[in-house]
Amino acid sequence: MQQIIPFNKLFSVLFFVVFIFSAAQAQDAAVRGFVYEASTGEPVIFSNVYLDGTNHGGSTDINGYFSITKVPPGDYVMLVTFLGYDTLREPITLVAGDVLNKRFKLTEGSVSLQTVNITGDKMEARTETKTSVINITPKTLKKIPSIGGQSDLAQYLQVIPGVVFTGDQGGQLYIRGGSPIQNKVLLDGMIVYNPFHSIGLFSVFETDIIRNAEVFTGGFSADYGGRISSIMDITTRDGNKNRIAGKVGASTFGARVLLEGPLVKAKTENGSSSSFVFSVKNSYLEQTSKSLYNYIDENGLPFNFLDIYGKASINSANGSKINFFGFSFDDQVNNYKALSDFSWKAAGGGTNFLIIPGKSPVLIEGNLAYSSYRATLAETSSPDRSSAINGFNMGISFHLFSWKRSC
């Protein structure tokens, strides 16, 4: 015989459970914040943050954000460590039911020791799919041999297992047997429909503005809908927040310029600020190949491209920020084999944000972007042909750091 519980009794039981759960949470404390480089203000990703003498700790994400929960109230010494930087120690006091916000700045170390890696992969695997994922940083890209002395993401991808590159011309990737259109490429949340130039040796991404790149060759989560073969998720730097800086490079293939700096400097050590980063990459292979690579084709190699990317970041005192960015990629193949001209153009813009709402243990991220792509083929023996695609993409995510032990 089934017994029906009156609604008022059920409500009382639920209220009692919620009250007991809230009371249990109120006995603990939490600490969260960001870790930055002292010289540039850029986030230090995957650094280790923990309370000395305890098993409470964690690591920072691509925004430099960390959160340590369910910590008994009391006095602690917080340690922040990362390879190549001096260890930071700071006494803190945690109050029951309170969330302490901190911002740390690491300075480059003068003494290099052997590497000791402390990771939270086991805890991360409970909530995130990380099968067949490869994390790539600018330091990694610069370690492999490069063509023309310029490191590039396209050249690195060719050495990844399961990736087949079509060669010097075309610039298409076949990952785990899938076709090129089954690969999804994101740049700061924007969809890039064609990330490689016609010559295939170079991608549209400037190496020095990449903060982190994740390449999923299988097993990616539903966050990356729309493709079935692979995902390439690229995040760019925010730009130097302390001073104007730049870089100029040139080779027989092309030249590049990078400029970054503060728009508004922070008035206090942990105050709000804004910065920018701007890059231009141009190829003059069509001109140099006639004298330097005439053994390939005495008429020269008709490959030219111009890549422009810009980003402005506004950072608040508590670590919340909003970014505005845009790109223009232009690829030209002129009079190829005296038969046709091929060109494609891609452009886009958008914004993304990171919000830390007060004392709540919630992290809010979102993005809104538009991008377009158009390819044109002009032949001497037939009418011109073209194809185009464009679209909006947006998303918002909420990360709740529950009150449980982090490590």
LOTI-410796 format. One record per residue: z, x, y of N, C-alpha, C in turn; residue in three letters. Coordinates in pm, whole numbers, padded with zeros to 5 digits, always signed. Each point is the difference from the previous one (the first is absolute). Example, Ala and Ser with C-alpha at 12.3 -4.5 7.8 and 13.67 -1.06 7.14 Angstrom:
2
+00780+01319-00569+00000-00089+00119+00000+00090+00120Ala -00072-00035+00105+00006+00082+00119+00073-00077+00109Ser 
//
This chain:
407
+00000+00084-00120+00000-00084+00120+00000+00088+00125Met -00096-00023+00089-00015+00080+00121+00093-00052+00110Gln +00074+00092+00061+00093-00036+00106-00057+00040+00135Gln -00001-00094+00093-00054+00024+00134+00113+00041+00093Ile -00016+00115+00065+00101+00050+00093-00023-00061+00138Ile +00099-00060+00060-00016-00058+00135-00043+00106+00100Pro -00080-00044+00099-00056+00093+00098+00108+00069+00080Phe +00107-00072+00036+00104+00062+00083+00073+00110-00076Asn +00019-00017-00130+00064+00104-00079-00091+00121-00015Lys -00131-00027-00021-00096+00110-00012-00007+00081+00129Leu +00000-00069+00113-00003+00068+00130+00125+00085+00019Phe +00114-00051-00044+00125+00074+00015-00001+00128-00084Ser -00056-00010-00122-00008+00118-00086-00092+00105+00061Val -00117-00044+00051-00093+00093+00062+00060+00066+00123Leu +00070-00078+00080+00063+00055+00119+00106+00103-00037Phe +00075-00028-00107+00103+00094-00045-00061+00131-00047Phe -00112-00010-00075-00068+00120-00051-00053+00084+00116Val -00064-00067+00098-00055+00072+00115+00113+00065+00080Val +00112-00070+00015+00112+00054+00075+00057+00124-00068Phe +00016-00007-00133+00053+00114-00074-00097+00119+00009Ile -00132-00029-00011-00099+00107+00009+00001+00065+00137Phe +00010-00082+00105+00002+00054+00136+00126+00081+00025Ser +00113-00050-00055+00124+00072+00017-00003+00135-00070Ala -00066+00003-00117-00013+00127-00072-00086+00098+00078Ala -00108-00052+00062-00087+00087+00080+00074+00055+00121Gln +00087-00082+00058+00068+00040+00123+00094+00117-00021Ala +00033+00029-00127+00089+00111-00028-00073+00134+00006Gln -00133-00003+00000-00079+00123-00001-00066+00023+00136Asp -00056+00118+00015-00071+00036+00123-00137+00056-00037Ala -00082+00024+00100-00133+00055-00021-00037+00088+00117Ala -00092+00094-00026-00053+00086+00104-00151+00009-00018Val -00072-00009+00109-00146+00007-00004-00049+00073+00124Arg -00127+00035+00000-00054+00069+00117-00131+00070-00030Gly -00032+00099+00084-00126+00072-00009+00025+00149+00008Phe -00091+00076-00059+00003+00146+00006-00131+00046+00062Val +00009+00081+00108-00118+00048+00072-00001+00152+00007Tyr -00119+00055+00029-00010+00142+00032+00044+00021+00144Glu +00082+00102+00023+00049+00025+00136-00112+00046+00092Ala -00099+00071-00053-00105+00058+00085-00104-00101+00043Ser -00034-00097-00086-00109-00094+00031+00045-00144+00010Thr +00114-00034-00062+00043-00139-00004-00063-00080-00111Gly -00079+00067-00087-00064-00067-00112+00103-00027-00110Glu -00013-00111-00074+00092-00027-00111-00009+00107-00107Pro +00113+00034-00061+00004+00092-00114+00003-00087-00125Val -00111-00010-00069-00010-00088-00116+00057+00069-00124Ile +00062-00081-00087+00054+00043-00129+00112+00105+00015Phe +00071-00001+00112+00116+00088+00015+00121-00065-00069Ser +00100+00081-00033+00117-00047-00073+00116-00026+00097Asn +00060-00117-00010+00113-00038+00084+00111-00051-00092Val +00117+00061+00008+00109-00042-00089+00134+00034+00062Tyr +00105-00062-00056+00137+00023+00045+00062+00108-00087Leu +00047+00105+00063+00052+00116-00072+00119-00039-00088Asp -00005+00047-00125+00110-00026-00093-00003-00136-00065Gly -00107-00077+00020-00012-00134-00061-00135-00009-00070Thr -00020-00112-00068-00130-00027-00061-00079-00103+00080Asn +00030-00014+00129-00071-00091+00089-00105+00079+00078His -00125-00043-00010-00106+00070+00071-00135-00063-00025Gly -00101+00061+00056-00135-00050-00015-00098+00096+00064Gly -00127-00042+00009-00103+00081+00063-00075-00084+00101Ser -00064+00066+00096-00072-00071+00105-00139-00042-00047Thr -00054-00106+00061-00134-00046-00034-00101+00063+00096Asp -00122-00054+00006-00104+00060+00084+00029-00018+00148Ile +00094-00088+00036+00042-00015+00139+00123+00083+00033Asn +00049+00077-00098+00122+00076+00020+00126-00083-00011Gly -00011-00121-00053+00111-00095-00005+00080+00016-00130Tyr +00132-00012+00010+00088+00002-00117+00105-00108+00014Phe +00056-00043-00112+00107-00099-00001+00091+00027-00119Ser +00129+00016+00028+00101+00023-00103+00101-00114+00007Ile +00012-00076-00109+00081-00121+00001+00117+00010-00097Thr +00088-00099+00008+00120-00012-00083+00081+00129-00002Lys +00041+00040+00118+00083+00119+00016+00141-00043+00039Val +00102+00044-00068+00137-00035+00039+00029+00050+00142Pro +00073-00076+00078+00033+00043+00136+00079+00131-00001Pro -00019+00079+00104+00072+00126+00010-00078+00103+00077Gly +00050+00121+00001-00062+00113+00069-00080+00083-00100Asp -00123+00036+00038-00089+00077-00087-00071+00107+00082Tyr -00064+00091-00073-00091+00098+00060-00139-00029-00055Val -00090-00035+00090-00137-00032-00042-00085+00126+00004Met -00077+00025-00108-00088+00115-00011-00145-00047-00001Leu -00084+00069+00076-00144-00026+00003-00069+00131-00034Val -00076+00002-00109-00064+00123-00046-00148-00023-00025Thr -00078+00103+00025-00143-00002-00031-00050+00143-00004Phe -00089+00028-00093-00051+00135-00018-00069+00051+00127Leu +00042+00117+00046-00058+00060+00119+00076-00032+00128Gly +00106-00081-00011+00078-00039+00118+00147+00032-00023Tyr +00072+00024+00109+00142+00025-00009+00073-00128-00042Asp +00100+00016-00087+00081-00114-00043+00084-00051+00117Thr +00001-00131+00017+00074-00063+00109+00125-00065-00056Leu +00115+00029+00059+00128-00059-00040+00060-00072+00119Arg +00044-00124-00023+00060-00077+00109+00109-00091-00055Glu +00123+00009+00056+00108-00090-00042-00028-00142+00048Pro +00027-00098-00085-00018-00141+00037+00121-00079-00049Ile +00021-00114+00062+00106-00092-00039-00063-00136-00029Thr +00023-00053-00119-00055-00128-00041+00110-00105+00000Leu -00032-00115+00060+00094-00111+00012-00043-00112-00095Val +00094-00064-00066-00029-00106-00095-00084-00111+00064Ala -00108-00041-00068-00086-00107+00048-00093+00039+00111Gly -00006+00128+00037-00082+00044+00112-00116+00086-00050Asp -00109+00003+00078-00117+00083-00029-00011+00104+00110Val +00011+00127-00035-00008+00108+00097-00143+00049+00012Leu -00052+00005+00123-00136+00048+00026+00005+00143+00049Asn -00082+00087-00059-00004+00141+00037-00144+00047+00015Lys -00018+00102+00084-00129+00069+00015+00025+00149-00006Arg -00070+00067-00090+00020+00143-00020-00129+00075+00034Phe +00017+00121+00053-00114+00087+00030+00020+00134-00069Lys -00097+00035-00085+00008+00124-00076-00081+00110+00070Leu +00054+00119-00002-00070+00116+00055-00049+00089-00114Thr -00112+00065+00021-00057+00086-00104+00095+00116-00029Glu +00018+00029-00129+00091+00105-00042-00063+00137+00008Gly +00083+00101+00019-00047+00138+00008+00011+00072-00134Ser +00065-00064-00098+00018+00060-00132-00060-00093-00103Val -00087+00053-00086-00064-00079-00103+00066+00028-00135Ser +00039-00105-00070+00062+00011-00131-00090-00066-00103Leu +00038+00011-00125-00076-00064-00105+00010-00151+00012Gln -00103-00069-00050-00007-00144+00014+00095-00071-00096Thr +00075-00097+00053+00082-00089-00082-00038-00142+00040Val -00061-00074-00092-00047-00134+00029+00099-00104-00052Asn +00045-00088+00090+00087-00111-00037-00075-00128+00034Ile -00033-00080-00098-00081-00119+00022+00072-00124-00051Thr -00044-00113+00051+00056-00128-00043-00101-00081-00078Gly -00081+00067-00084-00107-00069-00071+00053-00109-00094Asp +00114+00025-00063+00051-00097-00095+00039-00130+00069Lys +00064+00011+00117+00037-00120+00075-00123-00067+00059Met -00095+00079+00047-00120-00056+00062-00084-00074-00103Glu +00000+00046-00125-00081-00061-00104+00045-00142-00032Ala +00121-00039+00039+00048-00134-00027-00069-00105+00085Arg -00049+00040+00117-00058-00096+00093-00146+00029+00034Thr -00050+00121-00027-00136+00036+00039-00078+00054-00118Glu -00130-00031+00002-00090+00052-00102-00054+00135+00045Thr +00025+00105-00078-00041+00134+00037-00080+00067-00112Lys -00071-00081-00080-00081+00055-00108-00128+00059+00057Thr -00032+00122-00038-00125+00065+00041-00015+00007+00152Ser +00106+00039+00070-00007+00014+00144+00014+00147+00037Val -00080+00044+00095+00000+00138+00046+00031+00002+00148Ile +00107+00071+00039+00037+00014+00141-00063+00128+00055Asn -00069-00013+00113-00071+00112+00060+00048+00018+00144Ile +00034+00122+00036+00041+00033+00137-00097+00104+00056Thr -00001+00021+00132-00088+00104+00058+00024+00137-00059Pro +00125+00035-00033+00029+00130-00061-00069+00014-00134Lys -00005-00108-00076-00069+00001-00129-00149+00018+00019Thr -00058-00070+00096-00144+00009+00023-00043+00142+00040Leu +00084+00067+00077-00036+00133+00050+00016+00110-00104Lys +00058-00031-00115+00020+00101-00103-00122+00019-00089Lys -00089-00098-00005-00117+00013-00087-00114+00068+00075Ile -00090+00070-00071-00116+00061+00065-00086-00108+00067Pro -00049+00029+00121-00076-00098+00075-00136+00054+00038Ser -00092-00090+00021-00136+00035+00038-00008+00010+00152Ile -00050+00112+00049-00010+00019+00144+00132+00033+00065Gly +00105+00026-00080+00129+00034+00056+00078-00117+00053Gly -00047-00123-00022+00068-00119+00049+00046-00083-00119Gln +00131-00012-00017+00053-00082-00109-00031-00147+00026Ser -00027-00072-00107-00039-00139+00015+00043-00079-00122Asp +00034-00128+00022+00046-00086-00107-00108-00020-00106Leu -00127-00006+00040-00109-00020-00096-00008+00114-00099Ala +00026+00122+00045-00005+00115-00090+00120+00002-00094Gln +00114-00050+00045+00117-00004-00087-00016-00105-00110Tyr -00058-00115+00034-00013-00107-00098-00086+00039-00119Leu -00089+00097+00019-00090+00040-00108+00073+00071-00114Gln +00122+00050+00025+00073+00072-00105+00105-00088-00067Val +00009-00128+00038+00098-00090-00061-00054-00050-00134Ile +00080+00002-00106-00046-00051-00130-00039-00147+00009Pro -00108-00037-00066-00047-00137+00000-00091-00036+00115Gly -00027+00096+00091-00085-00024+00115-00132+00073-00017Val -00109-00073+00014-00134+00057-00011-00068-00013+00135Val -00045+00111+00055-00067+00003+00129-00150+00010-00023Phe -00081-00072+00082-00143-00006-00024-00074+00126+00041Thr +00067+00091+00073-00068+00124+00037-00006+00020+00149Gly -00089+00089+00042-00006+00040+00140-00053-00110+00090Asp -00081-00091-00052-00061-00102+00084+00041-00137-00051Gln +00046-00084+00089+00039-00136-00036+00146-00026+00019Gly +00084+00092-00044+00143-00011+00022+00063-00124-00059Gly -00016-00024-00129+00060-00116-00065+00091+00045-00113Gln +00109-00075-00019+00097+00032-00103-00002-00105-00110Leu +00003+00047-00123+00014-00087-00116+00133+00036-00066Tyr +00097-00090+00009+00134+00027-00048+00030-00085-00123Ile +00036+00067-00107+00032-00066-00126-00111-00095-00045Arg -00126+00041+00023-00113-00080-00045-00043-00112+00091Gly +00075-00025+00108-00037-00107+00091-00109+00042+00097Gly -00068-00097+00059-00105+00029+00098+00062+00027+00136Ser -00076+00062+00093+00056+00032+00132+00051-00121+00077Pro -00063-00118-00018+00043-00117+00075+00131-00057-00053Ile +00048+00052-00113+00127-00045-00055+00117+00085+00049Gln -00027+00097+00089+00104+00082+00061+00035-00055+00138Asn +00128-00008+00029+00045-00049+00131+00063+00114+00077Lys -00046+00019+00125+00048+00107+00085+00065-00059+00124Val +00125+00038+00027+00074-00050+00114+00039+00117+00090Leu -00020-00017+00129+00041+00097+00101+00094-00069+00097Leu +00130+00029-00012+00102-00067+00082-00008-00152-00015Asp -00035-00047-00119-00009-00142-00026-00138-00059+00024Gly -00092+00073+00062-00135-00047+00022-00086+00032-00122Met -00091-00090-00035-00095+00026-00108-00114+00086+00052Ile -00027+00110-00068-00114+00086+00031-00101-00019-00112Val -00116-00057+00033-00096-00038-00102-00077+00118-00058Tyr -00016+00106+00077-00067+00119-00051+00073+00123+00054Asn +00082+00065-00083+00082+00111+00050-00067+00136-00010Pro -00126+00008-00046-00065+00129-00020-00134+00006+00072Phe -00031+00119+00048-00127+00018+00068-00114+00020-00099His -00122-00013+00050-00116+00004-00088-00013+00132-00073Ser +00043+00109+00064-00010+00130-00066+00102+00011-00114Ile +00104-00081+00003+00094-00006-00111+00108+00104-00001Gly -00016+00107+00076+00100+00107+00000+00119-00032+00090Leu -00015-00099+00087+00103-00030+00099+00031-00149+00002Phe +00127-00031+00022+00041-00138+00020+00009-00028+00150Ser +00029-00124+00034+00012-00036+00142+00139+00031+00054Val +00091+00048-00084+00138+00021+00040+00024+00144+00044Phe +00063+00017+00115+00038+00131+00048+00129+00042-00070Glu -00003+00116-00066+00113+00044-00081+00128+00013+00081Thr -00008+00050+00121+00120+00030+00079+00070-00123+00055Asp -00060-00118-00008+00069-00119+00047+00057-00081-00116Ile -00024+00043-00123+00053-00072-00116+00147+00033-00019Ile +00084-00100-00010+00140+00020-00034+00019-00003-00151Arg -00062-00099-00064+00012-00014-00145-00115-00085-00051Asn -00045+00031-00120-00105-00079-00065+00042-00027-00144Ala -00005-00125-00039+00030-00039-00137-00128-00048-00066Glu -00034+00060-00113-00118-00038-00076+00046-00062-00131Val -00024-00130-00015+00035-00071-00121-00125-00008-00088Phe +00001+00068-00111-00115-00006-00093+00024-00100-00111Thr +00104-00080+00011+00030-00104-00098+00142-00049+00018Gly +00025-00123-00040+00135-00054+00001+00057-00028+00137Gly -00084-00032+00100+00054-00029+00132+00044-00146+00008Phe +00090-00028+00096+00063-00130+00009-00089-00101+00072Ser +00049-00125+00007-00076-00108+00063-00010+00016+00151Ala +00075+00095+00059-00012+00024+00144-00141+00042+00038Asp -00071+00062-00094-00135+00050+00027-00103-00089-00068Tyr -00006-00124+00041-00097-00091-00059-00142+00028+00048Gly -00099-00044-00078-00138+00011+00043-00081+00106-00072Gly +00061+00089-00075-00073+00102-00075+00064+00013-00139Arg -00079+00050-00096+00049+00009-00137-00007+00141-00057Ile -00059+00095+00073-00015+00134-00054+00107+00096+00052Ser +00011+00014+00133+00095+00095+00057+00035-00040+00142Ser +00107+00060+00050+00045-00021+00138+00025+00136+00063Ile -00048+00019+00123+00029+00119+00078+00066-00046+00129Met +00130+00022+00012+00078-00047+00115+00041+00120+00085Asp -00059+00010+00119+00018+00117+00087+00079-00040+00124Ile +00103+00078+00031+00081-00021+00119-00013+00119+00093Thr -00020-00024+00129-00018+00107+00096+00129+00028+00078Thr +00006+00116+00061+00116+00039+00080+00003-00076+00132Arg +00118-00002+00062+00016-00070+00127-00032+00088+00121Asp -00002+00131-00018-00024+00088+00114+00128+00066+00047Gly -00013+00117+00058+00115+00077+00047+00072-00075+00114Asn +00131-00019-00017+00077-00076+00099+00065+00089+00105Lys -00012+00134-00015+00070+00092+00089-00091+00074+00097Asn -00121+00030-00042-00089+00080+00087-00146-00025-00036Arg -00087+00035+00094-00143-00009-00024-00043+00114-00093Ile -00072-00032-00104-00046+00099-00096-00142-00035-00043Ala -00067+00096-00057-00137-00024-00044-00049+00106-00095Gly -00118-00022-00052-00061+00092-00094-00152-00013+00010Lys -00066+00114-00003-00146+00005+00005-00047+00083-00117Val -00100-00047-00071-00054+00073-00114-00151-00014-00007Gly -00066+00100-00057-00145-00003-00011-00043+00078-00123Ala -00111-00039-00056-00060+00068-00114-00150-00017+00009Ser -00070+00048-00102-00146-00016-00001-00042-00144-00023Thr +00095-00084-00044-00031-00140-00026+00023-00087+00124Phe +00108+00029+00074+00032-00086+00113+00124+00048+00074Gly +00044-00080+00094+00116+00034+00082+00094-00120+00006Ala +00126+00028+00033+00098-00106+00010+00101+00032+00109Arg +00055-00105+00063+00098+00013+00105+00112-00100-00026Val +00123+00046+00013+00117-00086-00016+00090+00016+00122Leu +00042-00111+00058+00089+00002+00115+00111-00102-00022Leu +00124+00040+00028+00114-00089-00018+00108+00034+00102Glu +00088-00096+00022+00109+00024+00094+00072-00127+00039Gly +00104+00013+00082+00077-00117+00042-00068-00075+00114Pro +00006-00131-00005-00038-00084+00113+00120-00021+00091Leu +00115-00026-00062+00127-00011+00070+00104+00074-00083Val +00060+00103+00057+00102+00075-00074+00132-00075-00003Lys +00077+00025-00105+00133-00061-00011+00092+00060+00106Ala +00071-00085+00073+00091+00047+00104+00131+00053-00057Lys +00036-00048-00117+00118+00050-00071-00044+00048-00137Thr +00090+00065-00072-00036+00057-00130-00050-00104-00098Glu +00059-00117-00001-00040-00106-00091-00057-00121+00075Asn -00060+00024+00115-00055-00108+00079-00139-00040-00045Gly -00053-00104+00062-00133-00049-00033-00107+00094+00058Ser -00118-00002-00061-00108+00087+00043-00133-00058-00047Ser -00108+00060+00047-00134-00036-00046-00086+00125-00005Ser -00098-00001-00091-00084+00117-00020-00141-00042-00040Ser -00089+00098-00006-00139-00028-00038-00054+00115-00085Phe -00104-00029-00075-00075+00101-00072-00147-00042+00004Val -00088+00098+00024-00143-00027+00017-00078+00113-00067Phe -00097-00038-00081-00080+00102-00071-00148-00035+00005Ser -00082+00106+00008-00146-00013-00002-00053+00105-00097Val -00088-00043-00088-00062+00092-00096-00151-00023+00003Lys -00076+00108+00022-00144-00011+00019-00072+00103-00087Asn -00116-00038-00052-00080+00091-00081-00126+00040+00076Ser -00033+00130-00008-00127+00049+00053-00077+00074-00109Tyr +00013-00049-00123-00066+00063-00114-00152-00004+00012Leu -00052-00104+00061-00146-00011+00016-00055+00118+00080Glu +00078+00050+00095-00047+00112+00083+00028+00134-00068Gln +00120+00021-00054+00035+00130-00057-00068+00027-00134Thr -00032-00106-00074-00058+00020-00133-00139+00063+00005Ser -00071-00015+00111-00135+00057+00009+00002+00152-00003Lys +00109+00060+00046+00010+00146-00002+00095+00051-00107Ser +00108-00073-00027+00101+00047-00094-00024-00045-00143Leu -00063-00116-00018-00022-00053-00134-00148-00032-00024Tyr -00087+00086+00055-00143-00025-00015-00050+00021-00142Asn +00083+00066-00085-00039+00017-00139+00010-00132-00077Tyr +00072-00097+00056+00006-00133-00062-00119-00084+00044Ile -00023-00003+00130-00113-00076+00056-00034+00063+00134Asp -00120+00049+00011-00039+00069+00124-00006-00093+00119Glu -00007-00130-00026-00001-00098+00109+00141-00041+00044Asn +00099+00055-00069+00138-00033+00034+00054-00116-00081Gly +00130-00020+00009+00066-00110-00069+00034-00108+00102Leu -00059-00119-00013+00007-00101+00107+00127-00084-00001Pro +00116+00062-00017+00124-00076-00010+00085+00023+00125Phe +00032-00107+00066+00085+00005+00119+00102-00112-00005Asn +00118+00027+00058+00100-00106+00009+00090+00026+00120Phe +00063-00107+00046+00096+00005+00110+00115-00094-00034Leu +00120+00055-00015+00120-00079-00035+00100+00005+00115Asp +00045-00115+00044+00098-00011+00109+00115-00088-00048Ile +00122+00047+00023+00118-00079-00036+00106+00019+00107Tyr +00066-00110+00037+00107+00005+00100+00116-00090-00039Gly +00120+00040+00040+00119-00077-00035+00106+00019+00109Lys +00065-00108+00038+00111+00003+00094+00121-00065-00066Ala +00116+00063+00014+00122-00048-00065+00110-00021+00103Ser +00071-00111-00014+00114-00031+00086+00123-00009-00090Ile +00100+00083+00026+00118+00009-00084+00123-00042+00077Asn +00082-00087-00057+00122-00045+00064+00116+00091-00039Ser +00114-00022+00062+00116+00086-00023+00056-00013-00141Ala -00012-00118-00062+00058-00020-00133-00096+00034-00113Asn -00121+00048+00034-00096+00039-00103-00113-00098-00019Gly +00011-00121+00054-00111-00095-00007-00118+00055+00079Ser -00121-00033-00042-00117+00052+00069-00120-00092-00021Lys -00099+00016+00087-00127-00070-00011-00111+00098+00031Ile -00108-00005-00077-00114+00090+00016-00125-00080+00031Asn -00084+00057+00086-00132-00055+00028-00103+00109-00031Phe -00105-00033-00075-00093+00103-00044-00141-00056-00010Phe -00095+00091-00004-00140-00039-00013-00085+00117-00044Gly -00116-00028-00059-00088+00107-00046-00146-00038+00021Phe -00084+00102+00005-00145-00016+00004-00062+00113-00081Ser -00067-00035-00108-00064+00099-00087-00151-00026+00000Phe -00076+00105+00026-00146-00012+00013-00066+00106-00086Asp -00091-00041-00087-00067+00092-00092-00151-00016+00014Asp -00071+00113+00012-00144-00003+00021-00071+00095-00097Gln -00103-00050-00065-00089+00083-00082-00141-00020+00055Val -00048+00098+00075-00125-00017+00074-00119+00060-00074Asn -00102-00083-00018-00128+00046-00056+00020+00073-00133Asn +00075-00063-00089+00028+00062-00130-00126+00006-00083Tyr -00038+00123-00041-00121+00024-00079-00124-00059+00067Lys +00006-00011+00136-00112-00051+00080-00037-00143-00039Ala +00093-00073-00057-00031-00135-00046+00082-00108+00070Leu +00126+00026+00027+00085-00108+00051+00114+00055+00083Ser +00060-00090+00079+00122+00028+00075+00108-00095-00052Asp +00114+00058-00033+00111-00081-00048+00120+00024+00090Phe +00070-00105+00034+00120+00013+00084+00099-00110-00033Ser +00126+00029+00021+00101-00104-00011+00105+00022+00108Trp +00059-00111+00042+00103+00004+00103+00117-00086-00044Lys +00120+00051+00021+00121-00073-00031+00094+00006+00121Ala +00066-00110+00026+00092-00005+00113+00111-00099-00032Ala +00113+00019+00065+00111-00091-00024+00118+00031+00090Gly +00095-00088-00001+00121+00018+00079+00107-00096-00047Gly +00122+00032+00038+00108-00087-00042+00136+00049+00045Gly +00102-00057-00058+00137+00035+00033+00087-00016-00124Thr +00106+00079-00008+00102-00021-00101+00136+00024+00062Asn +00103-00049-00064+00133+00007+00060+00106+00018-00108Phe +00113+00051+00045+00118+00019-00084+00120-00048+00081Leu +00075-00096-00054+00111-00061+00073+00129+00018-00078Ile +00103+00048+00070+00136+00010-00056+00084-00104+00073Ile +00025-00118-00060+00069-00108+00072+00151+00014+00001Pro +00054+00059+00106+00145+00006+00020+00076+00062-00114Gly +00106-00068-00043+00085+00049-00107-00044-00052-00137Lys -00107-00075-00006-00046-00057-00127-00058+00109-00090Ser +00026-00005-00132-00055+00099-00092-00144-00031-00039Pro -00082-00035+00098-00139-00040-00024-00092+00092+00079Val -00112+00037-00061-00105+00077+00066-00126-00084-00002Leu -00059-00023+00118-00119-00085+00012-00119+00086+00040Ile -00109-00009-00077-00123+00071+00029-00116-00098+00002Glu -00098+00028+00085-00116-00088+00007-00119+00069+00062Gly -00118-00057-00018-00121+00056+00058-00103-00110+00023Asn -00087+00025+00097-00112-00088+00031-00116+00088+00042Leu -00115-00013-00064-00112+00091+00029-00133-00069-00024Ala -00102+00052+00068-00139-00045-00018-00087+00124-00017Tyr -00096-00007-00091-00092+00111-00020-00137-00054-00039Ser -00103+00080+00027-00137-00040-00030-00080+00121-00048Ser -00108-00029-00070-00087+00106-00053-00144-00053-00002Tyr -00093+00085+00043-00141-00038+00002-00084+00120-00039Arg -00088-00019-00097-00091+00105-00047-00145-00042+00027Ala -00081+00095+00046-00139-00027+00037-00091+00103-00065Thr -00111-00046-00056-00101+00087-00062-00135-00029+00063Leu -00058+00102+00064-00131-00013+00064-00099+00085-00076Ala -00102-00063-00060-00101+00070-00080-00137-00014+00066Glu -00083+00100-00023-00134-00002+00059-00094-00095-00073Thr +00030-00029-00127-00091-00081-00081+00044-00144-00017Ser +00115-00038+00057+00047-00137-00015+00086-00038+00121Ser +00026-00130+00019+00082-00042+00116+00143+00054-00009Pro +00065+00009+00115+00137+00046+00004+00091-00098-00075Asp +00104+00056-00063+00096-00081-00073+00141+00037+00045Arg +00088-00099-00004+00138+00026+00039+00093-00097-00073Ser +00125+00040-00010+00103-00085-00058+00130+00027+00075Ser +00088-00100+00003+00123+00013+00076+00111-00080-00065Ala +00121+00043+00027+00119-00069-00047+00111+00022+00102Ile +00085-00100+00018+00113+00014+00091+00110-00098-00041Asn +00117+00020+00055+00108-00092-00034+00134+00041+00058Gly +00091-00097+00002+00138+00021+00042+00088+00020-00123Phe +00103+00076+00016+00104+00006-00102+00135+00010+00068Asn +00097-00066-00059+00134+00000+00057+00102-00012-00113Met +00122+00039+00032+00107-00010-00099+00134+00023+00064Gly +00102-00053-00065+00137+00020+00046+00090+00008-00123Ile +00096+00090+00004+00089+00018-00115+00143+00014+00049Ser +00092-00048-00083+00143+00007+00029+00066+00080-00112Phe +00073+00104+00037+00071+00082-00097+00150-00023+00020His +00063-00059-00100+00144-00024+00005+00071+00106-00082Leu +00082+00079+00068+00078+00104-00067+00132-00062-00045Phe +00004-00041-00128+00116-00071-00052+00121+00091-00004Ser +00114-00061-00003+00126+00075+00005+00036+00051-00139Trp -00075+00099-00041+00031+00061-00129-00019+00150+00009Lys +00057+00071-00093-00002+00146+00006-00142+00053-00005Arg -00031+00097+00087-00137+00047+00015-00036+00109-00098Ser +00091+00073-00054-00036+00105-00093+00117+00030-00091Cys 
//
